[in-house]
Amino acid sequence: MNTTVTAAQKTAEWKQLAKLTGPILIAQLTQTMMSVVDTVMAGRVSATDLAAVSVGSSIWIPAILLVFGLALALAPIISHFDGARNHTQIARMVQQGFYVCVLGGLVTYAAIASAPWLLNIMTVEDEFRRVTLEYLEYIVWGLPAFIIYIVLRNFCEGLSHTLPSLVIGIIGLLVNIPANYIFIYGYFGMPALGGAGCGLASAIVLWAMALAMLGYVVWAKRFASIQLFARWHKPNWDDIWYVIRIGFPISVSLFFEVSLFAAVALLIAPLGATVVSSHQIALNISSLVYMVPLSLSMAVTLRVGFALGAGEPGAAMRSHKMALTFGMAFAAVNGLIMWLGGAWLAALYTENSDVIKLAAQLMGLAAIFTLSDTFQAVAIGTLRGYKDTRVVMFITFLSYWPFGLSVGYILALTDWFVPAMGAAGFWIGFITGLSMAAVLLSWRLHKVHRSYLKRFHQGLHPDHGHTH
């Protein structure tokens, strides 16, 4: 096997990564913008409505991570088929993906249905409880649409076609703004639902995105040969288990990450409004910056899956190295901006000098956090391309929770080793947890790639897709 990489190959790979990453990034940013629009427009009604939307989305988003993660399994599966030029299996696997995500959707619905019990534990005010539950009652009507959209999005992205994600993300944002106006404030004869109207608007947005994606997939000539819905396949438990085996660990890993930040937010709450606000500003800015490594991670999954399906393991690792180079360069530039311009960035959110000062300190730590986060995100994306997700789940859990959160808690809230550092201690915990994840994931990738090469050289062609 020729391992020499020409300049032309490098240039071609850069172009492919950029072509995939750009639309995914814009699609992710439109999702973020929808959340911002919901927050701003609900906040104009009342503080109670804003809080209800915040809590409602904090229940909805972790709940749909199960469906989201299961659907993400389809991207590497389909990219392997695409690389192997084995398009006859794709329709069957996409349909099995629908079955899997419907099962996940039932679990998600049950989780959302437990919201009244959760709010009882929180002992919230009656009006807050009412708006939160109404928000969830409305948005859950969008759950079937979310399943349709996310499965078909991963079908398109698995075939290295990410442009629909961009266009339909923009469509969703354009529908979201007027829908919010109509249902939050009560225009065109509709009742003013306040914060609960965000839930109804979000459900409508999800259906608009699902129908747009469905229409595109059905009518696009590039998918005609795949005949996605020419015949409907019955549930096949081997296929269903195959998707679950890859997708469920992705869902769990995503939950570990989301729940880590949620836990820290709760632990910081008793430290006062200044600390909470500073932490939220630093987290918000670093979350926006994270959109780039996240998109790069999703793109490298597709490139690695395609290369392995085509029987080119050298190209798979070339994709990883180039994604890592680009990601770390971006993280270094953004880290420098956060390090030097933290106070200026914080001033965009607030005029409170105490909040600005503390947020600037936290963004100095966030600059380091961004480097570790990018390294582990690219490694996770590459491992997904190898369809290796179960060990990743254990690595992320150990790194984020027993290690990262414990370090953060000890430094932030105890005097065991140093005087209690407050929010900065948790950010050091984030850095240590993500750095540990980066090291362990790199070790895992090295091991998986060596194992793959060994089987490949034995003529086993281990990744030409899953077939009966």
N, C-alpha and C positions, 0 to 999 in steps of 0.2 A: 504494500500500500504506500503510495507516494505521500509523504508528509510535508513536502515543500509547499509553502503558501506564497503565491505570487501577489504582486501589488494589485493586479486586476481582480483577483479573488477577494482581497481585503476591501477594495473599493466597492465591489458588488455586494459584499456582506453589509458594509456600512449603509449602502442605499436601501437594502432590504429591511434592515433594522429600523431605519428612519421612516421608511414607507409604512411599516406596521405600527411603530410607536406613536407617530404623530396623530393619526385618527383616534387611537385608543386614549391618548392623553386628553384630547379635546372632548371626547365622550365622557371621560371621568370628570373633567372640569365642569361640564354641563350638569352632571349629577350634583356636584358640590354647589353650583350656583342655584339649583332648585331648592336645596336645603337653606341657602342664604335667603332666597326670596320668601320661603315659608316663614323663616324666623323674623324677618323685617316686617312682613305684612301682618303676621299674628301679633307682633309686639305693638303695632299701632292700635290694636283693639284694647288690650289691657295686659298688665303683668301676669294676671292669672291665665289668660289665653296663651301668652308666650310660654309660660311654664308648662302648661298642659301639652302644647305641641312638642316641647322639648322632651318631656317625659314619655309622651306617646310614641315619638320617633325612637326614643331610647329603648322602647319595648319592641317596636316593629322591626328596626334594623337588625338587632341581634337574632330575632326570630327568623328572618328571611335569609340569614347567612347559611342556613342548612341547604336551602334550595340553590342559592348562589354557588356554594362550594361543589354541590353535586353536579351542577351544570358545567362548572369549570373543568370537570374531568373530560368532557367531550372534546375540548380544544386539542389536547395532545393526542387523544385517540384518533380524531379525524385528521390531524396533521400527519400522523404516522401513515394512515391510509393514503393520504395525498402524496406524500413522499414516495411511497411504494407504487404509485399509480394504480392503486386498487380501489377505484371509486364505486365498485359494485356493492361494497359492504356499508357505505356511508349512510344511506337512507335507513337501513335496518338499525344501525347504532343510534342515529338521531332519534328514531321513534322509541327505542328502548330507553334513551335518555329522558324522553317525555314521561314514560311510565315511572322512572326513578324519581323525577322531580315532582310528579303528582303525589307519590308516596311521601316525599319530603314536605310537600305543601300541606298534607293532612297533619303532619306533626307540627308544622309551623302554625297552622290554624288553632290547634289545641293549645299551643304555647300562648298565643295572643288571647285566646278565650279565657286564660287564667288571670288576665289583667285585673279583674275586680278583686280577686283574692290578694294579688300583689299590692294593690292600692289600699286595701284594708290594713295590711301590715304597716304601710307607710303612714296610716292615720292622717290622710290629707283632708282639706276642707271640701265641703259638699260640691261647691261650684267647680273647683279644680278637678275633682273626681268626675263630675258630669262631663265636662269638656274633653277630658282625656279619653274617657270611654267612648264618647261619641266620635272623636277623631279616629279611634281604632276600629269602631264599627263601620265607619265609612271606608277607610283605607283598605280594609281586609277584602272588600269587593274587588280590589285590584290584584289580589294574589294570583288568580288564574292567568291574568294578563302578564304578570311578572314571570310566571313559568314559561308561557309561550315566548315572550321576548328573550329571556335569558338563554333558553335552549337554542333558539334560532340565531341569536347573536354569537354563541359559541360555535355553532355550525359554520357561520360565515367566517369567523376568525380562525377556525380550524383549517379552513381552506385559504388562509393568509389574505382574506379579503376584509379589511377593517374599516373601509370607508362607510358602510352602512351604519356602523356604531356611531360614527361622527355625525352623519346627517340626521339620524333618528334621535340622537341625543339633543341636537339643536331643535328639532321638531318638538321634543318633550318640553324643553325650556320655554319655547314660544307658546305652547298650550298652557303651561303651568301658570304664567303670569296673569292672563285674562281669567283663567278658571279660578284662581285665588281671589281676584277682585270680585267676581260674580258671587262666589259662595261664602267668602268671609264677610264681605260688606253688604251683600244682598242687592245686586243689580239685576236688571231685566226681569223683575217680578219674582226673583228668587228670595227666599228668606235669608236674613243675615245670620249665618251660623257661627261667626267668630272663628276661634281657633279650630273648631271641629270642621269648618269649611276647608281647611288645609288638607284634611284627610280625604274629603270627597274630591277635591281638585287633584290630589295625588293619584287617586284611583282612576280618574278620567285620563290623566297623563299616561299612566301605565297602559291603559287600553289603547290610547292613541299610538303609543310606541309599539305595542304588540301587533296591532293591525297593520301599521306601516311596515314593520319588519316582515310580517307574514306575507303582505302583498308583494314586497320586494323579492322575497325568496321564491314565491310562486311564479312571478312574471319575469325575473331576470334570466336572460338567455344563457349567462355563464353557468347557471345551475341546471339547465335543461337536461343534460346528459345524466345527471345524478338521479332524476325522477324521484324527488324526495317523498312525494305523496301519491305516486302512481299506484302503489298498493300498500295497504296497511298491514304491518307485521304484528302478530300476536305477541303478548309478553313472553320473552324467553329468559328463564331465570338465570341461566349461565351469563347472558349478556347483562342482565340487570345487576347481578352480583359483581360483575366485572366493573361496571360504572360506579357502583357503590364503593367497591374496594379502593378505587382511585379517588373518588370524589368526597367520601365521608371524612377521611383524614384532612382534606383541604378545608372542609367546613369547620372541623374542630380546631384546626390551626388558626383560622380566621377568628373564631370565637375567643380563643386564648388571647389573641392580640387585642381585640375590641374590649374584652372584659378586663384586661390589665389596666387600660387607660380609665375605664369606668371605676375600677376599684381605687385607683390613685385619686380620682376626683372626689370620691367619698371620704378617703382618708385625709385629704387636704382641707375639706370643708370646715372642720373645727378651727383651723388656723386663722380664719377671718377673711373678710371680703377682699382686702388688698392682695393677700396671697393667692386666693382663688382666682381673682381677675388676672393677675400676672401670669399664673400658670396657664389659664385659658388662652391668653394672647399668644404666649410662646407655643402652645400646643396647636393653635389654629394656624399660625404661620408655618410651623414645621409640617403640618398636615397638608397644606397647599404645596409645599416643596416636595413632599413625598409622592405627589401625583406623577412626577417624572420617573423615579425608580419603579413605582408600581406599574406604570404603563410599559416601561422597559422590561420588567419582569414578565408581563403577559406576552410581550412580543418575542422575547427570547424562548419562551415555552414553545411557541409556534415554529420558530426557526430550528430549534433543537429537535422537536418532534418530526419535522419535515426531513431533516438531515438523516435521522436515524431510520425513518421509514424508507428513505432512498438508499440505505446501506452505506452511509458516509459518516462514521463516528468522528473522524477528524474534523469535518465541517461543523459538527455539533459543538465540539469544544472551542472551535474558532469563533462561533457565534457567542458562546459564553464569555470568552475573553474580551471580545470587542464590546459586548454589552456592559461588561464590568468596567472596562476602560472609560467608556463614555459616561456611565453612571457615576463613577468616582470623580471624574473631572467636573461633572455638573455639581456634584455634592460639595466638592472643594470650593468652587466659585460661590455657591449659595451659602456655604458655611462661613466663608470670609465676609460676605455681605451681612449675615446675621451677627457675626462677631463684632464687626466694626460699626454696623448701622442699627444695632438692636434698639437703641433709644428712639431713633427716628421712626423705625417700624412700629414700635409700641405706641408712639404719639399719634399714629393713624387711627388707633382704637380708642384712646382716652386722653384726657387732659390732666388726669390725676398724676402729680409728680412722683408720689410714692409707688404707684402702680408701674409707671414708666421705668423707674429706676430698677425695681425688682425684675420686671419683665426683661429688661436689657441684660441683666445678669443671667437669667434663665436661658435667654437666646444664645449667650456665649456657650452654654452647655449644649443647647440644641444644635449648634454648629458641629460639635463632635458627634452627637447623636445621629445627625444626618449621614455622616460617613459610614457609621456602623450599620445603620438602617438600609442604606443603599447596597452595601456589600451582601447583607443577608437576603435582601429582596431579590437580587439577581441570581444568587445561588438557589433560592427556592424556585424561581421561575425555570431555571435550567433543570433542576431535579424533577419538576413536573413534566418537562419535556421527555424525560426518561421514564415517565409514569411512576416515579418513586415518591410516594407521598406519606406512607405510614411512618417511616422512621423520622421524616420531617416533622410530623405531628408530635412525636415524643421529644424531639430536640427543641422545638419551639416552646412546648409546655415547660420543660425543665429550665430552659434559659429565661423565659419571661416570668414565670411564677416562683418556683422555689428559690431560684437564684436572683434574678433581677428585682423582683418585688421585695424579697427579704433584705437585700442590700439597701434598697431604697428606704424601706421602713426603718431599718436600724439607723441609717444616717440621718433621716428626716425627723424622726420622732423620739429617738432615744439618746442617752448620753453614754452609751456603752463604750464607744471608741473615741468619738469626738463630740463636742457640744452639738445638740440637735440643730440640724441645718435647715429644717423646714422644707419648702418645695424643692430647693436645690438638691437635697438628698435623694428625692425621688427621681430627679433627672439624671443624677449619677447612677442610680439604680437602672434606669432605662438604658444608659450607655453600656453598663457592664453586662446587662442581660442580652442586649443586641449584639455586643461584641462576642460574647460566648456563643450565641447562635451562629454568628458569622464564621467562627472558627470550626465549630462542630459540623455545620452544613458544608463547609469547604472540604472537611475530612470525608464526609459522606459522599459528596460528589466525586472526589478522587477515587473512593472505593467502588462506587457504582460504575464509573466510567471504565476502570480497570477490569471489573467483572464483565462488563459489556464487551470490551475488546477481546477478552479471552474467549467468550462464546462466539463472537463474530469470526475470529480467526479459525475457530473449529468448524466453521461453515454452518452454524446453527441459525443465522439470520434472526436473532431474537426479537426484533422489533418491527416486523413487517405488518403489524396490525393484529387485532384480535379477530379470529374467525372461528367458526364452528369446527 
